[in-house]
Amino acid sequence: MCSMFCRFSTQVKTPLAVIIILLSYCPFLYSVTDDGGGKKNVSTDNKNELLYEISFDNGTFDIVDGNKNKVASPIANINTLVDGIKGKAVKIDDKGVLEYPLNFKLPKQGLIEFYFKPDYAPDDAKKGRMFFWLSTKDAKKRIFFVKNLTYSYMYTFGDNSLDVKPDKINVNSWNYVGMQWDETKKTMQLNINGFTKTLENVEFDLTQPMETLVIGNSKYDDLGTNSAIDEVKIWKVKD
Ligand SMILES: [Ca+2]
């Protein structure tokens, strides 16, 4: 039953809300380790190479590369700038979205980071929310971070997922999200405010270029965001 649901969840046009529901019913196929906490923030390791960044600090919503050269402006922009964890941030309401056309391959060892400050209530249960979605053209290969309907938070890479419970998320204050993967070591890791979970024996397919980045409400669904988001960064992780 689960494998059927997991396969079904990869269908291109499956609404994200359905994916979230199905993933919440699929037990992990691989071992998960939970370090119970400890402050880890790989981006502080200056060996890593910054590939892309959205800081919102120059008054725009543009994505720039590691040399601060503009890569893309969002297709949709109905959002406002607010005070961020650093400089300015974007406030995305339940209808807001930033959607960027891109064309790049993810590194074999990579890290995606951002901060978000939920403006919804602590008892925001049974409401899926969308924060970050990066996908290939066919949307089967994607990394996304959402709040699912049972109020845990989820990081998904392809058909693999890691999640944390809502007590790891601070409503109405800033939260750190780190989503890391290593194709060689076959691991993926979720880091929420220094609380980390790692999934092992993960098979990645990074051959297709990423073509769409959505920050905020999904273009496929009406999940809403109702949060501020800041300092989005994509890193190439170096040993
Ligand atoms: Ca900022």
Residues whose N, C-alpha, C, O or C-beta is under 5 A from the ligand:
A	BS01	CA	S55 F56 D57 G84 K86 G87 K88 A89 D230 E231
